[in-house]
Amino acid sequence: MSTIFDRYVKRYDTWYDKNKFVYLSELEALKKVLPREGRGLEIGAGTGRFAAPLGIKFGIDPSKNMLKVARQRGVDARLGYGEYLPYENKSFDYAALIFTLCFVKEPQRVLEEARRVLKKNGKLIIGIIDKESFLGKLYQHKRSAFYKQTTFLSVKEITRLLKETGFNKFSYNQVLFKMPDKIKAIEKPKTGFGKGSFVVIASKKE
């Protein structure tokens, strides 16, 4: 998977410029639950498109070429994998997985590692395209370089994995209520899930 992202860095990164209001709407949904202070880590930071504007200082990703861009955006980004985080136990106040879980082979292992590096009551923020949403169903049939090797997950599936891994106190908010090409302004996040395609799941380490 890292080979695909190494090869298509520019295509990946410029998508956010071409779909400006989709991207800004996603950021708004994430900001709603992201801690305003504390030491944060994005697992699967990519080019830093989310870590940088959200003020998440640290990042990790398996793509060398994407990390180069993330570092240019000011993210302290390391080469590595979510299944084997190169950080000590209880070293972060919060962690984020934004469009990451669907690209990993062992999502529960990644969640276990996220829990390990979080402090007591540390917060985990997960952003996904819900498999059960209209956009999730469309993307499952889309044969793009990125999505053809993706395993989409539903909000309920991720919630179950989080519970099994030792997380609780869940909250949900959603955006992207229309097709991306129809979104011409920043959408305001709504609580819950089931209507918007991009869902942010927040939880705390037990």
N, C-alpha and C positions, 0 to 999 in steps of 0.2 A: 504493500500500500504506500509506503514512503516513496517508492520509485515513481509512482503516479504523481504525487504531490511535488517531488523534485522536478519532474518533467514539465508540469503545467503550472508553475508558480504564477506567472503573469496572468494566465487565464483565470485562475482562482482569485487573484487579488483584484483584478479589474472588474470582476462580477459585482463587487460591492459598490464600485463607482457607477456602473451602469444601472444598478438597482438601488439607488441612493435611499429612497424612502422605505424600502424593505429593510435595509441595513439599519437605518436610524430607528425604525420601529422596534427592531430586535434589541437594539441598545437600550431603548426606553424600558422594555420589559425586564431586562437584566438589571438595570439601575434601580428598579423598584425594590429589589431584594438584596442587592449587593451591599456589604458592610461599607460604611464611609471611612473606616480606618482599620488598621491592622495589617498584618503581613499576609499577602495573598499569592496564590499560585494558580496559573491556568495550565491544565493538563491537556495537551494538544493545542498549543498556542498558535500554530501555523505561522502566518506572517505578522502576527500581533494586531490584527484588525480589531479584535475585541479587547485584548489585554491593555493595549496602549490607551484608548479613549476611556476605558473603565478604571484606569489607574492601578491595574494589577501588575505589580513590579516584576514578578518571577514567572517564567514559563518553561515548558518542556515540550519537545516535539521530535519525532524521528526523522524529519526532513531537513537535511543540511541547508538546502537552498531557501526553504521557507524561513529558517532561523536567521539567515543573513538579513532578510527584510525585517523580521521582528526586532532584531538588535538595532537596526537603523531607526526603528520607531521608539527606541529607548527601553525595550523589555530586556531584562536579564535572563536570556533564554539559553537553555542547555539542551544538548542532544541526548535523547533518551526515550524511554517508553513508559506509558502509563502503568504497565504491569510491574515495572521495576523502577520506582521513583528513586533518584539519587539524592534523597534528603533524609535527615534524621527524623526519628519519631517525634510527634507533637511539635513540629517546627513552624506550622502555619495557623493563622487565625481563621482563614477560609480558603476554599479551593473552588475552581470553576471547571466544568466540562461542557464546552459549548460546541455542539455538532461533533463531538468526539466519540461517544459511546457506540454510535452506529458503524464506526470504522475500525473498531478493535475486535479481536477474536475472542477475548475473555472479558466481557464487561464487568462481571462480578469481581474478578481479580483486580481490575482497575479501581473499582469502588473500595475494595479492601485496602489497597495502597493509599487511596485518598484518605480513608479513615485513619490509617496509621500515621500519616504526616500531619493530621489535624490535631490541634490542642483540644482539651476537654471543652465540650459545648461548641466546638468549631463548626462553621457553617459550610455546607456543600451546595453549590448552585449548578444545576444542570439545565442546559438549553437544548431542545430537540425539535425536529420536525416530527410531530406525532404521527405514528404509523396509521392511526385510525382517522386522521384528518383528510380533507379533500386533496391537499397538496402532498401529503404523505402517500396516499394511494396513487397519485400521478407519478411521483418520483420513483416508486417501486417498479414502474414499467418503463422508466426513462433509461435509455442506454448510453448515458454520458460516461466519460472517462472516470468520473468520480463515483457516480451512483451505481454502476453495474456491479461493484464489489461491496456494496453497502448492505448491512442488515439493519433495517429500520426497526425501532422499538416503539411500543405504545407507552403512554403515561402510566397505565396500570402495571405494565411489565416492569418499568423502571422503579415504580414505587415498591413493588414486591421485592425486587433485588435490594433496594435500599433498606427495607425492613430486615431482610435476611442478613444484611451486612452490619447492622447495628446503628441505623439512623432513625430519627423520629422527628416529631414536630414539623409536619409537612405543610407547605403552602404552594399554591399554583397560580400563575397568571399567564395570559395568552394575548398574542397579536397575530397579524396576517389573516384577516378575515376575508380577503379577496385574493385572486390570482396576482402574482407579483407584478405583472405588466399593467394591472389595473390600480395599483396603489400609487397615488399621486401626492400624498401628504403623509406626515408621520401619524401613525395610528396610536391611539391611547390604549395602554394595556388594560385588560379586564380580568378580574379574578376568576379562578376556576380553569377548566379546560373542556374541550368538546366542540368549540366553535372556531377558535383560531388555530392555525396550522403550526405556529411556533409557540411552544409551551416552555415556560421556565418553572422548574421544580426546585424548591428550596427545602433543605432539611438540616437537622443538627445531629452531630455525633452524640450518641448516648453516653 
